[in-house]
Amino acid sequence: MKIIKIECPSCGSNLNATDDVSRVACKYCGATVIVEDSKMEGYNQELGKLQAKSDTHIKLANEIDELIKPLTTRFRSTKEQTKLENKSKELTSSIADIDKMGKVKLLGKIAGGIIVLYIILIAAKATTGAFIFFGLVSCLAVFIGAFIAVTKREKLIDELEATENLIIQHEAKIKEANLIISQHPNIQIPQKYIHKRALEFIRNSIKSQEAVTVEHAISLYEKLLREEKTIALQKEQIRLQHQQLEEMQDIIDNTQYYQ
């Protein structure tokens, strides 16, 4: 038999009643109190608490759901931006190397090579026609060398501009994602859990009320990973044991065959 605590509606006194009666008389003022109404009020209070708890979990789960896309976008864009910034530095360095060498130095190196070849021709007592032919070829080589250097520089500049435009695009994505994330300051999810599986697990754990907080959901996710790792190790051990048994059986079969 369960004791129900009720309050007298007339004088406010606290009364005790058993759950097998429908009415009880107040011992202080004599008023009749309907027990069923008090029981229903208690049920409604408990139901209200459960509903409030459920609403809190659903609200938190919905917030995490709203954060899945911006968190993922920020993580991927930040990672890609780092790669692009490194590429931009390499391109800038390559352009600087070409500028540092300069057209004059480039032509000087080509001219130096030509002079050396002329000396070789003189030493070999080449004919006048050979000198003229080699002179034309040398002029063409100088032109081609300069053209290649300028073309390469322009190509690197175009690639650098395209890379910098991509960096700007990723910066805009990160800024937009940060704006959405800043609207949920109470939800802090470490970077190692910023991927689809972990985020969905955290959201679903809270929504199903298995977890009370984000931290609790993360601990449940870590527990799941440990269990999966243990199962994977057990499967690998079983596989190795089967392999060893098969190898031993092969040895036995071969031994019996030769005997």
N, C-alpha and C positions, 0 to 999 in steps of 0.2 A: 504494500500500500504506500503510495507516494504522498508526501506532505506538500501542499501548495501554499505559498505565501501570497496573501491578497491584502488589498487595502480597502478599508471601509469607505464608501463614497460619501457617507454622511459626516463622520467625525474625523476621518483620516487615520484611524488607528490601524496598526498592523495586526492581521489575523492569520491564523493557521487553519487550513482545512485539508481534509483527505480527498483524494481524487475519485472516491466512490460516492460522494454526495454532490447534489446539484445546488443546494442552498445552505447558508450558515448564518446564524444570528450573531450580530456584533455584541460582545460581552460588555462593551462600554456604553453604547447608546441604544442597543436593542434593535437596530435597523437590520433588515434582511438583505444579505449580500448573495447575489447569484454567482455561484462558483464557476459555471460554464463560461460566463462572460470574462471572468478573470483569467481562466485558462486560455481562452482565445486571444486575449490581449498579450499574454506571455508568449503564445505561439507566434503572434504577429511581430512581436519584438525580436524574437529569434530569427524569424524569416527575414525581417528587415536587416538584421546584422549580416546574415548570409548573403542577401542581395547586395548590400553595400560592399562586402568583401569581394563578391563576384564582379561587381562593376569596377572596382579598383584594379583587379587583375586584367579585365578586358581593356580598360583604358590604357594600362601600361603596355599590354600586348599590341594594341593599335598604334601606340607611339613608336614602339620598336619596329612595327611593320612600315610606318612612315619613314623610318630612318634607314631601312635596309638599302634602298636605292642610293640615297646621298652618301652613306658611309662607304658603300662599294665603289661609287663613282670617285669619291675623294681618294680612296686607297689606290685605285687603278691609275687615276690621273696623276697622282703624286709620283707613283712609280715610273710612269711613262715620261713625265716631265723631267725626272732625273736623267733618264737615258738621253732625252733630247738635248738637255743642257750640256751633257758630256760630248754629244755629237757636235753641238754648236762650238764648243771650245776647240775640238779637233779641226773643224773647218776653218775657224778663225786663225788657228795656228798655221794651217796649210797655206792660206791666203797670205799671211804675214811672211812666210818663208819665200813665196814667189816674189812678193814686193821687196823683200830684203835682198834677194838675189838681183832683181832688177833687169830690165832689158839690156842695159849697157854691159853688165857683168855677163849676162847670157851670151850676148854677141861677142864679147871679149874672149869667152871660152871657146866659142865656135871659131873665131878668127885665129886664136892660138893654135887650134888643131889644124886649121888650113895651112898656116905658116909651116908647121912641122911637116905636113905632107908635101908642100912646095920644096922644102929643103931636100926631102927624100927624092923628089922628081929631078931636082938639079943634080943631086949626087948620082942619080941613075942616068944622067945625060939624056933626058927625054926630049922629044921633038917639039917644035913651036905649036903644032896642032894639039898636042897633048896638054900643053900649058893653057891654051885657049879653052879647050873642053873642060879641063879641071877648074878653070876660073868660073865658067858658067855654072858648073855643078856646085861650086862653093857658094856663089851668090844665092842659088836656089836653096841650098842647105841652110844658109843664114835666115832667109825669109821663112822657110818652113819651121825652123826652130823658134823664131819669134812668134809666129802664128800659133804654134802649139801651146806656148807658154801663156799667151793672151787668152786663147780659147779655154784652156784649163782654168785660168783664174776666173773668167766669166761664169763658167759652169759651177765652180765652187761657190761663187757669190750667189747665184740663183738657188743652189741647194741650201745655203746658209739662210737666205730669206724665207724659204719654205719651212725650214726647221724652226726659225724664230716665230713664224706665224702659228705653227702647231703648238709651240710653247705658250703663246698668248691664249690660244683656244683652251688649253688644259688649265691655265691659270683662271680663266673665266669659269670653267666647270668646278674647280676647287672652291672658288669664291662663292658660287651659287650653292654648292653642297654645304659649305660651312655656315651659310646663312640659315639653311633649314636645320642643321644640327644644333645651332645656337639656340633654337627655339625649344629645345628639349635638354636643358642643362643638367637635369637630374639623372639622365641616362648616360652612363659612362661605360663604353665597351672597349676593352683593350684591342690594339691593332691586330694581334694574332688571331682574333675571332672575327675579323672583318672578312668573312666569306659566306657564301650562300648557305651552306649546310649549318654552320655554327649559328648564324643569325636566325635562321628558321627554327632551329632547335630551341634557342633561348626564347623566341616569341611563343612557340607552341607550349613550352613548359610552363610559362607564366599564364597563358590563356587557359590551359587545362588545370591550373592551380596546383600543379606538381611543385612549382617553385614560387616562392613569395617575392623574391627580389631578383634583379639582374644578376647579382653576385651568386645567389643561390642557384640560378639557372646555369651559370657558367660552371659552377662546381659539379652539377649533374652532368654537364656535357663532358667535363674532364673525366668523370667517373666512367661514362660511356666509352670514351677513347681508351681508357685503361683496360676495360673489359674486352674491347675489340682487339687490343694488342695482345692480351693474354690468350684469347681464342686463336688468334693468328699464330702465336708461338706454339700453342698446343697442336694445331694442325700441321705446322712445319715439323715438329718433333715426330708426330705420327707418320708423316710422309717419309722422313729419314729412317724411321724404324722399319717401315715396309720395304724401303730400298735396301736396307741392310739384310733383311730377311730374304729378299729376292736374290741378292748377291751370294748369300750363304747357300741358298738352295741350288744356285747355278754351280757353285764349287762342289757341292755334294753330288749333283747329277754328273758332273764331269769326272769326278773321282770314281764313281760307280761305273761309268762308261769305260774308262781305261782299265779298270780291274777285270 
